[in-house]
Amino acid sequence: MSDVYNSVVATETKTDPKALKCSTNHGRIFWKEISWRFMSALTFSGLIVVTLYKFSKLGNLSRWEKRWFNVLVILCSALVSLSLSSLLGLLGNMIRWPLLARKRHRPLDVDLILGMANPTGSLKLIWQHTVKDRKWTKTTLAVAIFLVVNIAGRLSVAVFGLTFDLNEQPGIEYPVMVTDWSTGDWFDLAADAPKRHFGDNGAANPSLVRMNNYAAIALSAGGMDFNETDPVDYNVTNLGGQGLNRRVEGDTLTYSYFLKEYRGLEVNSSADKVLHSSSRCSSRTIDSDDVYEDGVYVGNPDDITAESEDSLYILRGIRAAYGGNLDEYLWVGELQYRNLSDTSACSTTYFFSQGGSHATLYECTTCLSDQNNNPGVGDNLFHGLPAINSTATANLLLVFGILERVWTYTSRYREESGLAIRIYSGKPRFAHFMNDLGAGYIRTPPFNNKSESELFAAHLAARLPLFAVMGAETRLPKVARDDGATERLFVNVVVEVRWSRAIGVLIALLVGQLAAIAIVMIVCRKVFVRDHDSCLSIARLLRSAMGKVDGGSVNTGLEIAEYLEAMEVEMMYGSRGEGDYRVVDLWNDIEKDFPDAVYR
């Protein structure tokens, strides 16, 4: 009964014969074993190059960016090394079979060749042949070459370290500087009593002279013109590269200026310090002393009643000061001492332009507001400016363009007031704050004024206060925005990549792997390559040799090799015929060919 059971078990567990072709076996090894190792090494090498590219574009690396750079480069390098080690280990396991099939070997050499895929195993074989046997063979040379390639391939990823530098660039971190608006070179309100601003000769006032000079600096920078007939030119940002924005909403034109911040040689616009200047103008046309608004008769400055509008009083004041015919432009405004403390930060001024018996009077109301749209310049817009001076500063910015001569005239309310009049040349070759104002009206009844000309007048009125601020920023001293801020030394770390080297290393790794794979595949083309990572497959191959060993279950490999050598055993890898089948074996009675056949 026991014999029957053993016979059944043996029949059930007996392996079936296989048809074998070396070419088919090699194709399986290439696509299932070699290709993914090769692609892994290539992919991780590419990731190193991508990492170098990304971090080189970041410029100065922060502390955490440096840490991530080191982590990614080391991680990718380790993965490349692992992939190359796996590939080279596979190639080493493959190349041992043609070495074993080349000739008959001593059992000790067979043991050493089977372990050559590991660098330590290769060194053992070379040590044995060089030191103990004192004889080099073709096998020794082949193993030595593989050892060099194996070690060089595993370490080749380190060459990426020669393709980049972490350059340390010492520098100075400058504090953010802003304009010091507390200086006397701005509005010196302490030195200039309020009445001095409204003297007979307003142009002689030092503060107003400075304001005019600052505004002229901004005007000369150019690039801030306005084409009132082209809607495309209505809403524009960063005019002339000066940080000045323009917006038109209906009949109101607004300029917004972002104050400057300075850091070393860098000049940037502040994100939260902005001054808005908005103006809206209406116009009246004059024909032979008759005044019209939108074609409707308004009155005559020579026939004023208590119900007459302010513009007629202004026209009468202009006539009293300069007569009936003018070739120049006039910028006019009524002055009151109380206006300096007006918190609305709005002022009404007039542009007067005459051509023969026809003239145009633009009445413009201009208002200033800060970044929060509060009237005036606020308490923290101008760094260092005392809060007590902010209201007067805003109101003086609105009127400095009209101050040249101040005349006494009777206003609508029968009060004697100051009428400030400033003359601007009507010739286009002279650059000034009223350039290109023009007449704007249609010279036929009912003498309507063009709406575009009113926008242009609003443009002239709104930009002037900001011109003074823009020009002053180029001349006034600078102070640190934050108290106690000073220059600070620092070291920037920048990834500098030598791309010719990086690409060269990547190509060298690619070509080196392909060359190694091609050489091994050619060398192994006529040899059946065993399952490279299976100990059972090797154990089956050694069955013939181990069957000669009596005992020795705890012996070392060297002791077993010496035992077999004492029996004068030699071993070679190959195949032999057994009836209708062939058998692959590692013994001394085999042929080194592996013909296409059925193997068992």
Residue pairs with C-beta under 8 A, 6 or more apart in sequence:
15 600
16 600
17 581
17 598
17 599
17 600
18 598
18 599
18 600
19 596
19 597
19 598
19 599
20 528
20 582
20 594
20 596
20 597
20 598
20 599
21 596
22 525
22 526
22 527
22 528
22 594
22 596
23 525
25 528
25 529
26 521
26 524
26 525
26 529
29 94
29 529
29 532
30 517
30 521
33 90
33 532
34 87
34 90
34 91
34 517
37 83
37 86
37 87
37 90
38 87
38 513
38 514
38 517
40 79
40 83
40 86
41 80
41 83
41 84
41 87
41 509
41 513
42 509
42 510
42 513
44 76
44 79
44 80
44 83
45 76
45 80
45 157
45 160
45 506
45 509
45 510
46 506
47 72
47 76
47 79
48 73
48 76
48 77
48 80
48 157
48 160
49 502
49 503
49 506
51 69
51 72
51 73
51 76
52 73
52 163
52 164
52 495
52 497
52 502
53 497
55 61
55 65
55 69
55 495
56 164
56 494
56 495
56 496
56 497
58 65
58 495
59 494
60 169
60 492
60 493
60 494
61 69
61 492
61 493
61 494
61 495
66 166
66 493
69 495
73 160
77 157
77 158
77 160
80 157
80 509
81 154
81 155
81 157
84 153
84 154
84 156
84 157
84 513
85 153
85 154
87 153
87 513
87 516
87 517
88 149
88 150
88 153
88 154
88 516
89 117
89 118
90 117
90 532
91 516
91 517
91 520
92 116
92 117
92 118
92 122
92 146
92 150
93 117
93 532
93 533
94 520
94 524
94 529
94 532
95 116
95 142
95 146
95 520
95 523
95 524
96 113
96 114
96 116
96 117
97 524
97 527
97 528
97 529
97 530
97 573
98 523
98 524
98 526
98 527
99 113
99 116
99 139
99 142
99 143
100 110
100 113
100 114
100 571
100 572
100 573
100 586
101 527
101 572
101 573
101 574
101 592
102 138
102 139
102 592
103 572
104 570
104 571
104 572
104 588
105 113
105 139
105 570
105 571
105 572
106 561
106 565
106 570
106 571
107 545
107 560
107 561
107 564
107 565
107 569
107 571
108 128
108 558
108 561
108 562
108 565
109 125
109 128
109 139
110 561
110 571
110 586
111 557
111 558
111 561
112 121
112 124
112 125
112 128
113 125
113 139
113 143
114 538
115 121
115 124
115 125
116 122
116 125
116 143
116 146
119 147
119 150
119 151
122 143
122 144
122 146
122 147
122 150
123 147
125 139
125 140
125 143
126 140
126 143
126 144
126 147
129 135
129 136
129 137
129 139
129 140
130 136
130 140
149 516
153 512
153 513
153 516
156 508
156 509
156 512
157 509
159 505
159 508
160 502
160 505
162 498
162 501
162 505
163 497
163 498
163 499
163 501
163 502
163 505
164 495
164 496
164 497
164 498
164 502
165 495
165 496
165 498
166 493
166 494
166 495
166 496
167 493
167 494
167 495
167 496
168 491
168 492
168 493
169 491
169 492
169 493
169 494
170 489
170 490
170 491
170 492
171 489
171 490
171 491
171 492
172 264
172 487
172 488
172 489
172 490
173 487
173 488
173 489
173 490
174 263
174 264
174 487
175 263
175 480
175 481
175 482
175 485
175 486
175 487
176 261
176 262
176 263
176 480
176 481
176 482
176 485
177 261
177 262
177 263
177 478
177 479
177 480
177 481
178 259
178 260
178 261
178 262
178 270
178 273
178 383
178 478
178 479
178 480
178 481
179 259
179 260
179 382
179 383
179 472
179 473
179 476
179 477
179 478
180 383
180 384
180 476
180 477
180 478
180 479
181 382
181 383
181 384
181 385
181 476
182 383
182 384
182 385
182 386
183 384
183 476
183 477
184 190
184 191
185 210
185 472
185 475
185 476
185 477
186 210
186 382
186 385
186 393
186 472
186 476
187 207
187 211
187 389
187 392
187 393
187 396
188 206
188 207
189 207
189 389
189 392
189 393
191 206
192 205
192 206
192 207
194 337
194 340
194 392
195 337
196 205
197 205
197 207
197 208
197 340
197 396
197 403
198 335
198 337
198 406
198 418
198 420
199 205
199 406
200 405
200 406
201 404
201 405
201 406
202 208
202 403
202 404
202 405
202 406
202 420
203 209
203 212
203 403
203 404
203 405
203 422
205 403
207 396
208 396
208 400
208 403
210 472
211 396
211 397
211 400
211 468
212 400
212 401
212 468
213 471
214 467
214 468
214 469
214 470
214 471
214 472
214 475
215 400
215 401
215 433
215 464
215 467
215 468
215 471
216 467
216 471
217 470
217 471
217 474
217 475
218 224
218 242
218 466
218 467
218 468
218 470
218 471
219 431
219 432
219 433
219 467
220 431
221 240
221 242
221 470
222 240
223 239
223 240
223 241
223 242
224 239
224 240
224 242
224 244
224 463
226 233
226 246
226 455
226 456
226 459
227 233
228 452
228 453
228 455
228 456
228 459
229 452
234 246
234 247
234 248
235 246
235 247
235 248
236 245
236 246
237 245
237 246
238 244
238 245
239 245
239 246
242 257
242 470
243 257
243 258
243 260
243 269
244 255
244 256
244 257
244 463
244 466
244 470
245 255
245 256
245 257
245 258
246 253
246 254
246 255
246 256
246 459
247 253
247 254
247 256
248 254
248 455
251 280
251 281
251 451
251 454
251 455
251 458
252 278
252 279
252 280
252 458
253 278
253 279
253 280
253 455
253 458
253 459
253 462
254 276
254 277
254 278
254 279
254 462
255 276
255 277
255 278
255 462
255 463
255 466
256 274
256 275
256 276
256 277
257 274
257 275
257 277
257 466
257 469
257 470
258 269
258 270
258 271
258 273
258 274
259 269
259 270
259 273
259 274
259 275
259 381
259 469
259 473
260 267
260 268
260 269
260 270
260 473
261 267
261 268
261 269
261 270
261 481
262 268
262 478
272 371
273 371
273 381
274 370
274 371
275 368
275 369
275 370
275 371
275 377
275 381
275 465
275 466
275 469
276 368
276 369
276 370
276 373
277 366
277 367
277 368
277 462
277 463
277 465
277 466
278 366
278 367
278 369
278 462
279 364
279 365
279 366
279 367
279 457
279 458
279 459
279 461
279 462
280 364
280 365
280 458
281 351
281 362
281 363
281 364
281 365
281 454
281 455
281 457
281 458
281 461
282 293
282 362
282 363
282 454
283 293
283 360
283 361
283 362
283 363
283 440
283 441
283 449
283 453
283 454
283 457
284 291
284 292
284 293
284 298
284 311
284 360
284 361
284 363
284 449
285 291
285 292
285 293
285 358
285 359
285 360
285 441
285 447
285 448
285 449
286 292
286 315
286 354
286 358
286 359
286 360
286 361
287 357
287 358
287 445
287 447
288 357
289 300
289 301
289 302
290 297
290 300
291 297
291 298
291 299
291 300
291 301
291 311
291 312
291 315
291 361
292 298
292 446
292 447
292 448
294 448
294 449
295 445
295 446
295 447
295 448
296 446
298 309
298 311
298 312
299 308
299 309
299 312
300 312
301 312
301 313
301 315
301 316
301 319
302 316
304 312
304 313
304 316
308 412
309 412
310 334
310 363
310 411
310 412
311 350
311 361
311 363
313 409
313 410
313 411
313 412
314 332
314 334
314 350
314 361
314 419
315 352
315 361
316 409
317 332
317 407
317 409
317 419
317 421
318 330
318 332
318 352
318 419
318 421
320 407
320 409
321 405
321 407
321 419
321 421
322 330
322 421
325 354
325 356
326 352
326 354
327 354
327 426
328 423
328 424
328 425
328 426
329 351
329 352
329 353
329 423
329 424
329 425
329 426
329 434
329 437
330 350
330 351
330 352
330 353
330 421
330 422
330 423
330 424
331 349
331 350
331 351
331 352
331 401
331 402
331 421
331 422
331 424
331 433
331 434
332 349
332 350
332 351
332 352
332 402
332 419
332 420
332 421
332 422
333 347
333 348
333 349
333 350
333 399
333 402
333 419
333 420
334 348
334 411
334 417
334 418
334 419
334 420
335 399
335 406
335 417
335 418
335 419
335 420
336 417
336 418
339 347
339 395
339 399
340 391
340 392
340 395
340 396
341 391
341 392
341 395
342 391
342 395
343 375
343 376
343 391
344 367
344 375
345 367
345 368
345 369
345 375
345 376
345 377
345 391
345 394
345 395
345 398
346 365
346 366
346 367
346 368
346 375
346 398
347 365
347 366
347 367
347 395
347 398
347 399
348 363
348 364
348 365
348 366
349 364
349 366
349 398
349 399
349 401
349 402
349 461
350 361
350 362
350 363
350 364
351 360
351 361
351 362
351 364
351 434
351 437
351 457
351 460
351 461
352 359
352 360
352 361
352 362
353 359
353 360
353 362
353 426
353 437
353 438
353 439
353 440
354 360
355 439
358 439
358 441
358 443
358 447
359 439
360 439
360 440
360 441
360 449
360 453
362 437
362 453
362 454
362 457
364 457
364 458
364 461
366 398
366 461
366 462
366 465
367 375
368 375
368 376
368 377
368 394
368 397
368 398
368 465
369 375
369 376
370 376
370 377
370 378
370 381
371 378
371 381
372 378
375 394
376 390
376 391
376 394
377 385
377 390
377 393
377 394
377 397
378 390
379 387
379 390
381 390
382 390
382 393
383 479
383 481
384 479
385 393
397 465
397 468
397 469
398 465
399 420
400 464
400 468
401 422
401 433
401 464
402 420
402 421
402 422
403 420
403 422
404 420
404 421
404 422
404 423
405 420
405 421
405 422
406 418
406 419
406 420
406 421
407 418
407 419
407 420
407 421
408 416
408 417
408 418
408 419
409 416
409 417
409 418
409 419
410 416
410 417
411 417
424 432
424 433
424 434
425 432
428 435
428 436
433 460
433 464
433 467
434 460
436 456
437 456
437 457
437 460
438 453
438 456
439 453
440 449
440 450
440 452
440 453
440 454
440 456
440 457
441 447
441 448
441 449
441 450
441 453
442 448
442 449
442 450
480 486
526 593
526 594
527 573
527 594
528 575
528 584
528 594
530 537
530 538
530 541
531 537
541 573
541 584
541 585
541 586
542 586
544 585
544 586
544 587
545 564
545 569
545 571
545 586
545 587
548 564
548 567
548 569
549 560
549 563
549 564
552 559
552 560
552 563
555 563
569 588
570 588
571 586
571 587
571 588
572 586
572 587
572 588
572 590
572 592
573 584
573 585
573 586
573 590
573 592
574 584
574 585
574 590
574 591
574 592
574 593
574 594
575 582
575 583
575 584
575 585
575 590
575 591
575 593
575 594
575 595
575 599
576 582
576 583
576 585
576 589
576 590
576 591
577 583
578 600
580 598
581 597
581 598
581 599
581 600
582 595
582 597
582 598
582 599
582 600
583 599
583 600
584 594
584 599
